[in-house]
Amino acid sequence: MHEPSLSDGTITLTPLRLDDVEAHLTGEDRLLVRWLNGGPGTRDGVEAYVRHCREQWESAGPLRAFGIRAGTGTGTGGTLAGTVDLRFAGAGLAPGQLNVAYGLYPSWRGRGLATRAVLLASGYAAGQGAREAVIQVDPENPASAAVARRAGFVLAGRPPAPAGRGSADGAPMDRYVLDLRAAAR
């Protein structure tokens, strides 16, 4: 498997790996559980997810899950600060669209790292043929909406949530979009 490594000099994105499990479990907090994970992680659950992510990379499946690495030793050895996932297929996505989801561990928030990760991941997605990136944000999560706006995404509305999707209470999510072709210019 080709291991992409995307860096802007401050952070590096690399595929999630099994040695990230402990860092993820340590970094997970109530905000990640609420906005991203849907429930507290367990060692078995996180290991299964990372294995699934690895299989997706190896089979060129629709999921590309990156670890966001920051601090000293950026590159493959940087400290895991969070994750950014790209889904090239799924409910509510048109051909050429992908969903971007991200989360940072508490000690790394407020430094602009999520915005950097979204920009790097979006550039990767454009290179893979995606035409439009979509970020779905719970209307009660202003920090995530701010990341989307700083990365150049624009609010496109709040469509009805597909069955089984939406915020924690099932309410529709705000939908932010970025034309990857225009962003590459």
N, C-alpha and C positions, 0 to 999 in steps of 0.2 A: 504494500500500500504506500502511495506517495503521501508523505506527511507535510502538508503545507504549513508554512510558518509565515505569518503576516505581521509586520511590525511598522510602527511609526516612530520608533526610537524611544518612546515612553512606555508603551505596552506592546506585547506580542500575543497573537492568537495562535494557538496550536490545538489540534484535536485533543479532546478529553482522553485521559488514560487512567488505567486502574490505580496508579499511585496518586491520583487526585482525590480519591474517595475520602480519605481521612480529612484532608483540607476542606472539602466541601461540607462534610458533616460538622466540622468545627466552626466553619463560617456561617452556616445556615442560622437564620434568626426568624423571628415572627413575621417580619416584612417579606422575606423570601417565601416563607410558607404561605402567607396570605396572597401575594401578588403573582407568584410564579409556580410554586411547587404543588399547591393544592393540599399539602399535608406534610407533616414532619418527615424527614428522610430517615431511613434505617440503613444500616450497613448493607444488608442484602439487597434492598431496593435500589440504592445508589450504585452498587456494583452491577446489578442487572441492567440499569439504565446505561452505564458507561459501556458495558459489553454490547448493548444494542447500538449505541452510538458508533462504536468501533466497527460493528458489522455493517452499519450504514455507510461508513467511509469506504470499507473494503468492497462493497457491492455497488457503489455509486448510487445508493438509495436517496430518497428525497430529504433526509435529515443530515445536516452538517452541524455538529455540536463542537464548539471551540471552548477551551479554557482561556480566560483572560489572565495573562501573566504580567505582573508589574514588579517594581522594586529592583533591587540589585540583582544582577544576573538575568535581565530580560533576555528573552530567547526561550529555548526549551526549558531552562532552569529557573526562570523567574517564579516568584511567589504567586500561587493561584489566588486571584482577587475576585473571581466571579466567572460567569459563563455567558456566552452568546450563542443562540441556536438559530440556524436558518432552516426553514422548511419550504422546500420547493414545490410542494403539493399539499393540499388539504382542503377542508371544508371552507367555503367562502373565498377561495383563491381562483382567479382566472388563469388561463395559460399565460406563462411569462411572469406571473407574480410569485413572490415568496413572502413568507411571514418571518419577521425578525423578533426574537424574544431575548431579553437580557436581564441579568441580575448581578449585583455586586454584594460582597460580604460587608458587614457594617464598617469595619476599619478602613475600607477603601472608598466609601461613598463620599460625595461632595468634592471630588478632585477632577471631575471631567473624564474619568476613565470609561464610563459607560458610553458617553458620546464618541470617544475615540474608537471604542470597540465596534459600535454600530457603523461608524464610517469605514473602518477596515473591512468588516464583514460585508457591508454593502458593495464595496469595491470588488471583493472576491466574487460575490453573487453576480455582479454585472459581467465579470470575466467568464462566468459559467453560463451566460446567456439569459439571465433574468432581466426583465425590462422594467419591473416596478417592485419596490419593496413596500411592505405593509407592516406597520406596528399597531397592534391592538392594545389599547390602554383602558383599564378600568377608570371611569370618570372620577373616582375617589382617590386616584394615585397621581397627584400633580407632579411628583418627582419624575416619574416615567414619561409623562407628557412633555416635561421640560427637556428631557434627553432627546426625545423625538424631534422637537422643534429645533434644538441646537444642532442636530445632525442634518437639518434642512428638510425634514418631513413636514407636510402641511396637513391640517385637519381636513379630512374628506367627509366627515359625518359620523353618524352613529346608526349603522344598519341594524336590523333585528338580528339577535344572536341566533346562529344555527343551533339545532337541537344538541344539547350537551356542551355548548360553548357559552362564553360570556363571563361576566365577573363572578365572584364567589357566590353572590346571591342570584345568579342567572340573568342579571340585567345586561343589556347590550353594552358593548365596548365601544369607546371612541376609536375611530380608524384614521391613522395617520399614514400618508403615502409619500413616496419619493420616486420620481421618474429617474431611473438609474442611467438612462441614456443621456439625459440632460445633465445629470450630476457628473458624468464622466468628461464632459466637455470642458 
